[in-house]
Amino acid sequence: MEFLNKFIETTGIMQLLYDSETGAFNTDFYKTLIMYVIVGVLIYLGVVKKYEPLLLVPIAFGMLLGNLPGADLMHTEFFLSTDSDHTLVEMVKEVINEGGLVDILYLGVKLGIYPSLIFIGVGAMTDFSPLISNPISLLMGAAAQLGVFVAFAGAIFLGFTPAEAASIGIIGGADGPTAILVTKTLAPQLLGAIAIAAYSYMALIPFLQPPFMKLLTTKKERAIKMQTLRPVSHTEKVVFPIIVTLVVTLIVPSAAPLIGFLMLGNLFSATGVTSRLSNTAQNELCNICTIFLGVSVGATATAENFLTLQTIEIIVLGLCAFCISTIGGLLCGKLLCFVTKGKINPLIGSAGVSAVPMAARVSQTVGQKEDPSNFLLMHAMGPNVAGVIGSAVAAGVLLSLYAA
């Protein structure tokens, strides 16, 4: 009987319903149940609706693992210590000695390893030829970072600290690894909410962007056909990542972990002689890091720190950031359309958000609804890949200003 009682006390059900230290009934158990519902919604969106399944599924399951009573897989308190004497080395030792499996995986996030390694894969999968062929695309990629700084100001107004506001604002860049790298450095306590908001809005791009595209452009502008892009030489493709790395990091050194690894991956692809490295970066490396990143970041979204008013504010601010970034890119596209006397279709400006290649495909889809013979995809890829660079630069600026 004693054995049975002890077994019952150790079950997750009992730990969910009763405080293990006091033995009192846990009146907040319903919060954990709400988290399970959120997990179900995210998995539904990923599996049934196919909204960014490679990201939402591991994040959702990580949330489930982080909210399993008694499992002790994740201890966010290890990573949120405000004690100045609690050094990085001591934190790592504490995690290895006392942490759970997900704690150990989360070290890759805390140390900034996973986002940078994923950027190698992103770089290897990205073709910068449309940007090289049409450098003016950089302006649209830069303009599409407008939401980052507007949301930053909005978060400050709502009472967030500058570091927290910077982490919230970067959602507007529509780049998950970038948002995670900034947040894990500046506001790790907000990581779960920010990661879920960032990836959710990336998944909803086909629904969020078209209304703004139609509102801010005329039927005539949407039907504009652009000239075929010029061919880009092999030399240009090889030199480009090297030049970008030098220029960006000399101006914003804090962007080096993102820009440097993004361009390294692109160099693997551009040279034509490192195909094995390029294939590994695009597939095995990127997939492994995505699993570890998604699960460990999702596990930080516990009921205690996720079901708060702050989370609602972050989700709303993130939506505003993303929408304003889309508007910024579109308005820049309209300006360039006017300056070039109708040679640029302003729809491609919406692709300036860093969601490759989904945002570019949305530009193509909306454009073809006006004229089925119009092909904007390659033109939209210019602002799209420029947005990847732009979001990394914006992240570097924020890190240089607010990182301790």
C-alpha positions in Angstrom: 0.0 0.0 0.0 2.9 2.3 0.8 4.4 1.6 -2.6 1.1 2.4 -4.3 0.7 5.7 -2.4 4.2 6.7 -3.3 3.7 5.8 -6.9 0.5 7.9 -7.0 2.2 10.9 -5.5 4.9 10.8 -8.2 2.5 10.7 -11.1 2.1 13.8 -13.3 -1.6 14.0 -12.5 -1.0 14.4 -8.8 1.8 17.0 -9.4 -0.5 18.9 -11.7 -3.3 19.0 -9.1 -1.4 19.3 -5.9 1.7 21.3 -4.7 4.4 18.8 -4.0 5.9 20.9 -1.2 2.8 21.9 0.7 0.4 19.2 -0.4 -2.2 21.9 -1.0 -4.5 21.8 -4.0 -3.0 23.7 -7.0 -5.6 26.2 -8.0 -3.6 27.2 -11.1 -3.7 23.8 -12.7 -6.1 25.1 -15.4 -3.2 27.2 -16.8 -1.4 24.0 -17.8 -4.5 22.7 -19.5 -4.8 26.0 -21.4 -1.2 25.5 -22.6 -2.2 22.0 -23.9 -5.0 23.6 -25.9 -2.5 26.1 -27.4 -0.2 23.2 -28.2 -3.1 21.5 -30.0 -3.9 24.6 -32.0 -0.3 25.0 -33.1 0.0 21.4 -34.2 -3.3 21.7 -36.0 -2.0 24.7 -37.9 1.2 23.0 -38.8 -0.1 19.5 -39.7 -3.6 20.2 -41.1 -3.3 23.7 -42.4 0.4 23.2 -43.3 1.4 26.6 -42.0 5.2 26.4 -41.5 5.0 22.8 -40.3 8.8 22.4 -40.0 8.8 25.2 -37.4 5.4 25.1 -35.7 5.4 21.3 -35.0 8.7 21.2 -33.1 7.9 24.4 -31.2 4.4 23.1 -30.3 5.8 19.8 -29.1 8.5 21.7 -27.2 5.7 23.6 -25.4 4.1 20.3 -24.5 7.4 19.0 -23.1 8.0 22.2 -21.1 4.5 21.9 -19.5 4.6 18.3 -18.4 4.3 18.2 -14.6 7.1 16.3 -12.9 9.1 15.6 -16.1 11.7 18.2 -15.2 12.9 18.5 -18.8 13.2 22.3 -18.8 14.2 24.7 -16.0 14.0 28.3 -17.3 15.3 29.6 -14.0 18.7 28.3 -14.9 18.9 30.8 -17.8 17.2 33.8 -16.2 19.5 34.5 -13.2 20.0 38.2 -12.5 22.9 37.4 -10.1 26.0 39.2 -11.4 28.1 36.5 -9.9 26.3 33.8 -11.9 28.8 33.5 -14.8 28.2 31.7 -18.1 30.5 28.9 -17.0 28.6 28.4 -13.8 25.3 28.3 -15.7 26.6 25.7 -18.0 27.9 23.6 -15.1 24.5 23.9 -13.4 22.7 22.8 -16.5 24.9 19.8 -17.0 24.8 18.7 -13.4 21.1 19.4 -12.6 19.3 20.1 -15.8 17.0 18.0 -17.9 17.4 17.0 -21.5 15.8 20.1 -23.0 17.9 22.3 -20.7 21.0 20.9 -22.3 19.5 21.4 -25.8 18.6 25.0 -24.9 22.3 25.7 -24.4 22.5 25.9 -28.2 20.1 28.8 -28.1 21.6 30.5 -25.0 25.0 30.4 -26.6 23.7 31.6 -30.0 24.7 28.4 -31.8 21.5 27.2 -33.5 20.4 30.5 -35.1 23.8 31.1 -36.7 24.0 27.5 -37.9 20.6 27.7 -39.4 21.7 30.8 -41.2 24.4 28.8 -43.0 21.6 26.6 -44.4 19.5 29.7 -45.3 22.5 31.2 -47.1 23.2 27.9 -49.0 19.5 27.8 -50.1 19.4 31.5 -51.1 20.2 32.8 -54.6 21.3 36.4 -54.4 21.4 36.8 -58.2 18.1 38.8 -58.3 19.6 41.3 -55.8 22.9 41.5 -57.6 21.2 42.0 -60.9 18.9 44.7 -59.5 20.7 46.4 -56.5 17.8 48.9 -56.1 16.0 46.0 -54.3 18.1 46.8 -51.3 16.0 49.9 -50.7 12.9 47.8 -50.5 14.5 45.3 -48.2 15.6 48.2 -45.9 12.2 49.9 -46.0 10.6 46.7 -45.0 12.4 46.9 -41.6 10.2 49.9 -40.7 8.0 47.8 -38.5 10.9 46.8 -36.4 11.5 50.3 -35.1 7.8 51.3 -35.0 7.1 48.3 -32.8 10.1 49.1 -30.7 8.7 52.5 -30.0 5.3 51.1 -29.3 6.7 48.6 -26.8 8.6 51.4 -25.0 5.3 53.3 -24.8 3.6 50.2 -23.2 6.3 50.1 -20.5 8.7 47.4 -21.8 12.4 48.0 -21.2 14.5 49.1 -24.2 16.0 45.6 -24.3 12.6 43.9 -24.3 11.3 46.4 -26.8 14.1 45.6 -29.2 13.3 41.9 -28.9 9.7 42.5 -29.7 10.4 44.9 -32.5 12.6 42.4 -34.4 9.4 40.3 -35.0 8.8 42.8 -37.8 11.8 41.5 -39.7 9.9 38.2 -40.2 13.0 36.1 -39.5 12.7 33.5 -36.8 16.4 32.8 -36.1 17.1 36.5 -36.0 14.3 37.1 -33.5 15.5 34.2 -31.3 19.1 35.4 -31.4 18.2 38.9 -30.3 15.7 37.8 -27.7 17.9 35.2 -26.1 20.5 38.0 -25.6 18.3 40.9 -24.6 15.1 39.4 -23.1 15.3 35.7 -22.6 12.2 35.7 -20.4 10.2 36.7 -23.4 11.6 34.1 -25.8 8.7 31.7 -25.9 6.1 34.4 -26.7 8.3 36.2 -29.2 9.3 33.0 -31.0 5.7 31.8 -31.3 4.6 35.2 -32.5 7.4 35.5 -35.1 6.9 32.0 -36.6 3.1 32.3 -36.5 3.1 35.5 -38.5 5.6 34.1 -41.0 3.2 31.2 -41.5 0.3 33.6 -42.1 2.0 35.7 -44.7 -0.3 34.5 -47.5 -3.3 35.9 -45.5 -1.8 39.0 -43.9 0.0 40.6 -46.8 -2.5 40.6 -49.7 -5.0 43.0 -48.1 -2.3 45.7 -47.7 -1.0 45.0 -51.2 -4.4 45.7 -52.7 -5.1 48.6 -50.5 -1.8 50.5 -51.2 -1.5 49.8 -55.0 -3.7 50.5 -57.9 -4.8 47.9 -60.5 -2.6 49.5 -63.0 0.5 49.3 -60.7 -0.2 45.6 -59.9 -0.3 44.8 -63.6 3.1 46.3 -64.4 5.4 43.9 -66.1 9.1 44.2 -65.3 12.0 43.7 -67.7 13.9 40.4 -67.5 16.8 40.5 -65.0 20.3 40.5 -66.5 22.4 37.4 -66.1 24.8 37.4 -63.1 28.3 36.1 -63.6 30.0 33.4 -61.5 32.5 35.9 -60.3 29.8 38.2 -59.0 28.1 35.4 -57.1 31.4 34.5 -55.4 32.5 38.0 -54.6 29.1 39.2 -53.3 29.0 37.2 -50.0 32.6 38.3 -49.2 31.9 41.9 -49.9 28.6 41.9 -47.9 30.3 40.3 -44.9 33.1 42.9 -44.9 30.9 45.9 -45.4 28.2 45.0 -43.0 30.4 43.7 -40.1 32.8 46.7 -40.4 29.8 49.0 -39.9 27.7 46.8 -37.5 30.0 44.2 -35.9 27.2 42.8 -33.8 25.6 41.5 -37.0 28.6 39.2 -37.7 27.0 36.0 -36.2 24.1 36.3 -38.6 25.5 38.0 -41.7 28.8 36.0 -41.5 27.2 32.6 -41.4 24.5 33.6 -43.9 27.1 34.6 -46.4 29.3 31.5 -45.6 26.4 29.3 -46.6 25.8 31.3 -49.7 29.5 31.1 -50.6 29.3 27.3 -50.3 26.5 27.3 -52.9 28.0 30.1 -55.2 31.5 28.6 -55.7 30.3 25.5 -57.5 33.2 23.5 -55.9 31.8 22.9 -52.4 28.5 21.2 -53.3 28.9 18.6 -50.5 29.2 21.4 -47.9 26.3 23.3 -49.5 24.0 20.2 -49.5 24.9 19.4 -45.9 24.1 23.0 -44.8 20.8 23.0 -46.7 19.7 19.6 -45.4 21.2 17.7 -42.5 22.7 20.7 -40.6 19.7 23.0 -41.1 17.2 20.2 -40.2 19.0 19.1 -37.1 19.3 22.7 -35.8 15.7 23.4 -36.6 14.6 20.5 -34.5 16.8 21.4 -31.5 15.9 25.1 -31.8 12.2 24.6 -32.1 11.9 22.1 -29.2 14.1 24.0 -26.8 12.5 27.4 -27.6 9.0 26.0 -27.4 9.8 24.5 -23.9 10.5 28.0 -22.6 6.8 28.8 -23.0 5.6 27.5 -19.7 2.2 28.3 -18.3 3.8 30.6 -15.7 5.5 32.9 -18.1 3.4 32.5 -21.2 -0.2 33.1 -19.9 0.4 36.8 -19.0 -0.8 40.2 -20.2 2.7 40.7 -21.6 2.2 37.8 -24.0 -0.9 39.4 -25.4 0.9 42.7 -25.8 3.8 41.0 -27.6 1.5 39.2 -30.0 -0.3 42.5 -30.8 2.9 44.4 -31.2 4.4 41.6 -33.3 1.4 41.8 -35.6 1.7 45.5 -35.9 5.4 45.2 -36.6 4.9 42.7 -39.4 2.1 44.7 -41.0 4.0 48.0 -40.9 7.1 46.3 -42.4 4.9 45.1 -45.2 3.5 48.6 -45.6 7.1 50.1 -45.6 8.2 47.8 -48.4 5.1 48.5 -50.5 5.5 52.3 -50.1 9.1 52.1 -51.1 8.0 50.1 -54.1 5.5 52.7 -55.0 8.1 55.4 -54.7 10.6 53.5 -56.9 7.7 52.9 -59.4 7.2 56.6 -59.6 10.9 57.4 -59.9 11.5 54.8 -62.6 8.4 55.9 -64.5 6.6 52.6 -64.1 9.4 50.1 -64.5 9.1 48.6 -61.0 5.9 46.8 -59.9 5.4 48.0 -56.3 4.0 44.6 -55.3 7.5 43.3 -55.0 8.1 45.8 -52.2 6.0 43.6 -49.8 8.6 40.8 -50.3 11.1 43.0 -48.4 10.2 41.1 -45.2 12.6 38.4 -44.5 10.5 35.3 -45.2 12.2 33.5 -48.1 10.7 32.6 -50.5 7.1 32.8 -49.2 6.8 36.6 -49.4 8.1 36.6 -52.9 5.5 34.0 -53.9 2.8 36.1 -52.4 3.9 39.0 -54.7 3.8 36.7 -57.6 0.3 35.4 -56.7 -1.2 38.8 -56.2 0.4 40.1 -59.5 -0.9 37.2 -61.5 -4.5 37.8 -60.3 -4.3 41.1 -62.2 -2.5 39.6 -65.2 -2.0 35.8 -65.5 0.9 36.4 -67.9 2.9 38.5 -65.4 5.8 36.8 -63.6 7.1 38.7 -60.7 8.7 35.9 -58.7 12.4 36.4 -59.6 12.0 40.2 -59.3 10.4 39.8 -55.9 13.3 37.6 -54.8 15.5 40.7 -54.9 13.8 42.5 -52.1 13.1 39.2 -50.4 16.8 38.3 -50.0 17.6 41.9 -49.3 15.2 41.6 -46.4 17.2 38.8 -44.9 20.3 41.0 -44.9 18.2 44.0 -43.6 16.8 42.0 -40.7 20.2 40.8 -39.7 21.6 44.4 -39.9 18.6 45.6 -37.8 19.3 42.9 -35.3 23.0 43.9 -35.1 22.1 47.5 -34.5 19.7 46.6 -31.7 22.3 44.2 -30.1 25.0 46.8 -30.3 22.8 49.4 -28.5 21.2 47.2 -25.8 23.3 44.1 -25.2 25.0 44.3 -21.8 
